[in-house]
């Protein structure tokens, strides 16, 4: 089976991950050449992307299409470019033409409700975010809380010009999302996901999502529309869904939580309890939850969010979390060991903290479970990001064709999510910034050395070596590397 993928952007999570997941199940995942994709803040050539789709669609069995890449030229360009609304809307016509030429070709599309970062950084935002990012985020929160939550009115923003620029771009993006509902109603899409990147109870994005949902309801609820928090995992999730749809299968997932009561906690950057996050992601990949373990195809072991609600692991801060959870996590790991020993396919979704593994769980797993006996593992970003990719990985493992590819991707998840995100990245954060090529070389050298040292501390990963370590967006948040055994 050959599935075409227009990725959200060029980062490995959106390009390499789907391909590696596809290899596990023997899928050919075809992406546009790198020269046609976005390059950080530089948008892709949307016209050339559309032409690539039209030229190659006849060779595909299904398509997974990021609307951010097709319409704006990528994730970051969707936040910073000044394309006019009509120009953006016209780019959707490629999909109508595609369906006219290939009426039986399944198309799975995904778009985003644009985030508002609360950080004072312009790496992924307009340049003025360095000056006014937290203020714009705060104004958005207070405005929405006042108008829809009865909270006090926000004070006038001292960054009026920045606010107007942000709102202009958000209005354009909202129009595009509304237009995708038309495409769904006209049967252009087999499924449309409108996800929201970094959500919260109040804010402009929260309101725009509610408006979209209301318009969808007015037109008649369509089961082919899914709306939930997420972004970087959606390409992998929809790849799995397209594969399952072609097979006519609907896998059954049994969920086991480290601390069941904590499944009601809301993970950072999400808008509902992690129990709901998992349900949404199971639905997105095309599966269904079951209450009887004997009826399940895949077992999901969910390491629930910590009580502190921290969005990163800090040893001093995490002492109380460890004391509260240690016994339960130990029992959780022992249960996973029993299942893997019995030949069950177990997916471990580690969402205790965003942006890295839970050291308490990793320690417990090493005492009980051969790490590479799992079907899937993830701990890399938000709860939705982690769960969506891990479920897709588990589905691929359920239809295993290439055992070496499965082991390679699983090893990579532990290397990246634990060894790098949890152990190495915090050390790099105190090092030099990447303002020059020399600083970047110094940083990648240090990252490579530290990363290999952490791998060597995990007995189950002895023999695995990293090479060609690189920082895709010249920042420490994500890493790319070659992994060999």
C-alpha positions in Angstrom: 0.0 0.0 0.0 1.3 3.5 -0.9 0.1 6.5 1.1 0.9 10.1 0.1 1.6 12.5 2.9 1.7 16.3 2.8 3.4 16.9 6.2 2.7 19.7 8.7 6.3 20.8 8.3 9.7 19.3 7.6 10.7 18.3 11.2 11.4 14.6 11.8 8.2 14.2 13.9 6.2 15.1 10.9 8.2 13.4 8.1 10.6 10.7 9.5 8.1 9.3 12.1 5.3 8.5 9.7 7.8 6.9 7.3 9.3 4.8 10.1 5.9 3.8 11.3 4.9 2.8 7.8 8.0 0.7 7.4 7.0 -1.4 10.4 3.8 -2.5 8.6 5.3 -2.6 5.1 3.7 0.7 3.9 5.3 3.0 1.4 4.8 6.5 2.7 5.5 9.0 -0.1 6.3 12.6 0.8 7.1 15.6 -1.5 10.8 16.1 -2.1 12.5 18.1 0.6 12.9 21.0 -1.8 9.1 21.4 -2.0 8.5 21.4 1.8 8.8 24.2 4.2 12.1 25.1 5.8 11.5 26.5 9.2 10.2 30.0 8.7 10.5 29.8 4.9 7.2 28.7 3.4 6.9 25.9 0.9 5.9 26.7 -2.6 2.2 26.0 -2.3 1.6 26.0 -6.0 4.4 23.4 -6.6 3.0 21.3 -3.7 -0.4 21.3 -5.4 1.1 20.3 -8.7 3.0 17.5 -7.0 -0.2 16.1 -5.5 -2.0 16.3 -8.9 0.9 14.6 -10.7 1.4 11.7 -8.2 -2.1 11.0 -6.9 -2.8 8.3 -9.4 0.0 6.2 -7.8 -1.4 6.5 -4.3 -3.9 4.3 -2.4 -4.8 7.1 0.0 -3.7 10.7 0.9 -3.0 12.4 4.2 -2.9 16.1 3.7 -1.8 18.9 6.1 -3.8 22.0 5.2 -1.2 24.2 6.9 1.4 23.0 4.5 -0.8 23.1 1.4 -2.4 26.5 2.1 0.2 28.5 4.0 3.4 26.5 3.2 3.9 25.0 6.7 3.1 25.3 10.4 5.3 28.3 11.2 4.4 30.1 7.9 0.7 29.8 9.0 1.5 32.0 11.9 3.8 34.6 10.3 3.0 35.0 6.6 0.8 37.8 5.1 -1.0 35.9 2.3 -4.4 37.4 1.6 -7.5 35.4 2.6 -8.6 34.9 -1.0 -5.2 33.5 -2.1 -5.2 31.1 0.8 -8.7 29.9 0.0 -8.0 29.4 -3.6 -5.3 26.8 -2.7 -8.0 24.6 -1.3 -9.3 24.2 -4.9 -6.4 21.8 -5.5 -8.3 19.3 -3.3 -11.5 19.7 -5.3 -9.6 19.1 -8.5 -7.9 16.1 -7.0 -11.2 14.5 -6.1 -12.6 15.3 -9.5 -9.8 13.4 -11.2 -9.7 10.6 -8.6 -13.1 10.2 -7.1 -12.3 7.0 -5.3 -9.1 8.2 -3.7 -9.5 8.5 0.1 -8.3 11.9 1.4 -7.6 12.4 5.1 -7.1 16.1 5.8 -6.0 17.9 8.9 -5.9 21.6 9.8 -5.2 23.6 13.0 -6.7 26.3 15.1 -3.7 28.6 15.4 -2.1 28.7 18.8 -1.1 31.8 20.9 2.2 31.1 22.5 2.7 32.5 26.1 6.4 32.6 25.7 8.5 35.7 25.0 10.2 34.1 22.0 9.8 34.6 18.2 11.4 31.4 17.0 8.0 30.1 15.7 6.0 33.4 15.9 6.1 36.9 14.4 9.2 38.9 15.3 7.3 41.1 17.8 6.6 38.1 20.0 9.9 38.8 21.7 8.5 42.1 22.9 4.8 41.3 23.5 4.2 37.5 23.4 3.1 37.0 27.0 1.0 40.2 26.9 -0.8 39.0 23.8 -1.4 35.6 25.3 -2.7 37.3 28.5 -5.0 39.6 26.6 -6.5 36.8 24.7 -7.2 34.9 27.9 -8.8 37.8 29.7 -10.8 38.9 26.7 -12.4 35.5 26.2 -12.9 35.0 30.0 -14.7 38.4 30.2 -17.0 37.9 27.2 -17.8 34.2 27.7 -16.9 33.5 31.3 -18.1 36.5 33.2 -14.7 37.5 34.4 -13.4 41.1 34.7 -12.8 43.0 31.5 -9.2 43.1 30.2 -7.2 46.3 30.4 -6.3 47.9 27.1 -3.4 46.3 25.4 -0.3 48.5 25.1 0.6 46.5 22.0 -2.4 47.5 19.9 -0.5 47.2 16.6 0.8 43.8 17.4 -2.7 42.7 18.5 -4.3 43.9 15.3 -1.6 42.1 13.2 -2.2 38.8 15.1 -6.0 39.2 14.8 -5.8 39.8 11.0 -3.9 36.6 10.5 -6.1 34.6 12.8 -9.2 35.8 10.9 -7.7 34.5 7.7 -6.9 31.2 9.2 -10.3 30.9 10.7 -11.9 31.5 7.3 -9.8 28.7 5.8 -11.0 26.3 8.6 -14.6 27.3 7.9 -14.0 26.6 4.2 -12.8 23.1 5.0 -16.2 22.3 6.4 -17.6 23.0 2.9 -15.1 20.5 1.5 -16.2 17.9 4.0 -19.8 18.5 3.2 -19.0 18.1 -0.6 -17.4 14.7 0.2 -13.9 15.9 -0.8 -12.6 14.4 2.5 -13.1 11.0 4.0 -12.1 12.5 7.3 -11.3 16.0 8.5 -9.4 16.7 11.7 -9.4 20.2 13.0 -7.0 20.1 15.9 -5.9 22.8 18.3 -2.3 23.5 19.2 -1.6 24.3 22.9 -5.1 24.7 24.2 -6.5 26.2 27.4 -9.9 27.0 29.0 -10.1 30.5 27.6 -8.5 32.3 24.7 -9.0 33.3 21.1 -8.2 29.8 19.9 -10.7 28.3 22.3 -13.5 30.6 21.0 -12.6 30.0 17.4 -12.8 26.2 18.0 -16.2 26.7 19.6 -17.4 28.7 16.6 -16.2 26.0 14.2 -17.9 23.3 16.2 -21.2 25.3 16.3 -21.2 25.8 12.5 -20.5 22.1 12.1 -23.5 21.3 14.3 -25.8 23.7 12.4 -24.9 21.9 9.2 -25.7 18.5 10.8 -23.1 16.7 12.9 -20.8 14.8 10.6 -19.0 11.8 12.1 -16.2 12.4 9.6 -15.2 15.6 11.5 -13.0 15.3 14.5 -11.9 18.2 16.7 -9.5 17.8 19.6 -6.1 19.2 20.9 -3.1 18.1 18.9 -0.8 19.0 16.1 2.5 17.1 15.4 1.0 13.6 16.0 -1.9 14.0 13.5 0.0 12.9 10.4 1.1 9.6 12.0 -2.4 9.0 13.5 -4.1 9.6 10.1 -1.5 7.4 8.4 -2.6 4.6 10.7 -6.3 5.3 10.1 -5.9 5.3 6.3 -4.1 1.9 6.6 -6.8 0.4 8.8 -9.6 1.8 6.6 -8.0 0.0 3.6 -7.9 -3.2 5.6 -11.4 -2.8 6.8 -10.3 -3.2 10.4 -11.1 -1.4 13.7 -8.6 -2.4 16.4 -9.8 -2.7 20.0 -7.8 -0.9 22.8 -7.9 -1.8 26.5 -6.7 1.0 28.7 -4.9 0.5 32.0 -3.9 3.6 34.0 -1.0 3.9 36.5 -3.3 5.7 38.9 -6.9 5.5 37.7 -8.1 8.5 39.6 -5.4 10.6 37.9 -6.9 9.9 34.5 -9.2 12.8 35.3 -6.3 15.2 35.5 -5.9 17.7 32.7 -2.4 17.5 31.2 -0.6 20.7 30.4 -1.5 22.2 27.0 -4.8 20.2 26.9 -8.4 21.2 27.5 -9.8 18.1 29.1 -8.9 15.2 31.3 -6.2 12.8 29.9 -8.9 10.1 29.9 -10.7 12.1 27.2 -7.4 12.9 25.4 -6.8 9.1 25.0 -10.4 8.5 23.8 -10.0 11.2 21.2 -6.7 9.7 19.9 -8.2 6.2 19.8 -11.0 7.5 17.7 -8.6 9.5 15.4 -6.5 6.4 14.5 -9.7 4.5 13.8 -9.9 2.2 16.8 -12.4 1.7 19.7 -11.9 1.3 23.4 -13.1 -2.0 25.2 -13.5 -2.8 28.8 -12.6 -6.5 28.6 -8.9 -7.2 28.2 -9.6 -10.5 26.6 -11.4 -8.7 23.7 -8.5 -6.3 23.1 -6.0 -6.2 20.2 -3.7 -3.7 21.9 -3.2 -2.8 25.6 -2.6 0.9 26.4 -0.6 1.5 29.6 -1.2 5.1 30.4 1.3 6.7 32.9 -1.1 9.5 34.2 -0.1 13.2 34.7 1.6 14.1 38.0 -0.3 15.9 40.7 1.8 19.0 40.5 0.7 19.7 36.9 4.2 20.5 36.0 5.1 20.9 32.3 8.6 19.6 32.8 10.5 17.3 35.1 12.5 19.1 37.8 14.1 16.8 40.4 13.5 19.2 43.3 9.9 20.0 42.2 9.2 16.3 41.5 10.1 14.9 45.0 6.4 15.1 46.2 5.2 13.6 42.9 7.7 10.7 43.3 6.5 10.0 46.9 2.9 10.0 45.8 3.3 7.8 42.8 6.3 5.5 43.4 4.4 2.5 44.7 1.6 2.7 42.0 4.1 3.1 39.2 6.1 0.1 40.4 2.9 -2.0 40.3 2.1 -0.5 36.9 5.5 -1.6 35.5 5.0 -5.1 37.0 1.6 -5.4 35.3 3.2 -4.4 31.9 5.8 -7.1 32.5 3.2 -9.7 33.0 1.4 -8.7 29.8 4.5 -8.6 27.6 5.6 -12.0 29.0 2.2 -13.4 28.0 2.8 -12.1 24.4 0.4 -9.1 24.6 1.1 -6.0 22.5 1.5 -3.2 25.0 1.7 0.5 24.2 3.2 2.6 27.0 2.0 6.3 26.8 4.1 8.2 29.3 2.3 11.5 29.9 3.3 12.2 33.5 5.2 15.2 32.1 5.2 16.9 28.7 8.4 17.1 26.8 10.1 14.1 28.2 9.9 10.8 30.1 9.0 10.2 33.7 12.2 9.0 35.4 10.1 7.1 38.0 8.5 5.0 35.3 11.8 4.5 33.4 13.4 3.2 36.5 10.5 0.8 37.2 10.3 -0.4 33.7 14.0 -1.3 33.8 13.4 -3.4 36.9 10.6 -5.3 35.3 10.4 -5.1 31.5 12.8 -5.6 28.6 12.2 -2.2 27.1 12.3 -3.5 23.5 9.6 -6.0 24.2 7.0 -3.3 24.1 4.8 -2.7 21.0 5.2 1.1 21.4 6.4 3.8 23.7 6.1 7.6 23.7 6.8 10.5 26.1 7.9 13.3 23.7 5.6 16.3 23.9 2.0 17.1 24.9 -0.2 14.2 26.0 -2.0 14.3 22.7 1.3 14.3 20.7 2.6 11.4 22.8 -0.5 9.2 22.7 -1.3 9.8 19.0 2.2 8.6 17.7 2.3 5.7 20.2 -1.1 4.4 19.1 0.0 4.6 15.4 3.2 2.8 16.3 1.2 0.1 18.1 -1.2 -0.3 15.1 1.8 -0.8 12.8 3.2 -3.4 15.2 -0.1 -5.2 15.2 0.4 -5.7 11.4 4.1 -6.3 11.7 6.0 -6.9 8.5 9.6 -5.6 9.4 10.7 -6.6 12.9 14.0 -4.8 12.6 12.1 -1.6 11.7 9.9 -2.0 14.7 12.9 -2.4 17.1 14.6 0.5 15.5 11.7 2.9 16.0 11.1 1.7 19.5 14.7 2.1 20.4 14.6 5.6 18.9 11.6 6.5 21.1 13.6 5.7 24.3 16.7 7.4 23.0 14.8 10.6 22.1 12.1 10.8 24.7 14.1 9.7 27.7 17.8 10.0 26.9 17.6 13.3 25.1 14.4 15.1 26.2 14.6 14.1 29.8 18.4 13.7 30.5 20.4 15.7 27.9 18.2 18.7 26.9 18.0 20.2 30.4 21.8 20.4 30.5 22.0 22.1 27.1 19.5 24.7 28.2 22.2 26.3 30.3 24.7 26.3 27.5 25.4 28.7 24.7 22.6 29.9 22.5 22.6 29.0 18.8 23.2 32.4 17.3 26.2 31.3 15.2 27.3 28.2 13.3 30.2 27.7 15.7 27.7 27.7 18.7 25.5 25.2 16.9 28.5 22.9 16.2 29.5 23.1 19.9 26.0 22.4 21.0 25.5 19.4 18.7 28.9 17.9 19.7 28.0 18.2 23.4 24.5 16.7 22.6 26.0 13.8 20.8 28.5 12.9 23.6 25.9 13.3 26.3 23.3 11.4 24.4 25.5 8.4 23.8 26.4 8.4 27.5 22.8 8.2 28.5 22.1 5.4 26.0 24.9 3.4 27.6 23.2 3.8 31.0 20.2 1.7 29.8 21.2 -1.9 29.7 18.4 -2.7 27.1 19.9 -0.3 24.7 23.6 -1.4 24.9 25.0 -1.6 21.4 22.9 1.1 20.0 24.9 4.1 18.8 23.9 7.6 17.7 25.6 9.4 14.8 25.2 12.7 12.9 23.3 14.4 15.7 21.6 17.6 14.5 19.1 20.2 15.8 16.6 20.6 13.0 15.4 24.2 13.8 18.7 25.3 15.4 17.2 25.0 18.9 17.4 22.5 21.7 13.7 21.6 21.9 14.0 18.7 19.3 16.8 16.6 18.1 17.5 14.4 15.0 20.1 11.7 14.7 21.0 8.5 13.0 20.7 5.4 15.2 22.6 2.2 14.5 22.9 -1.2 16.2 
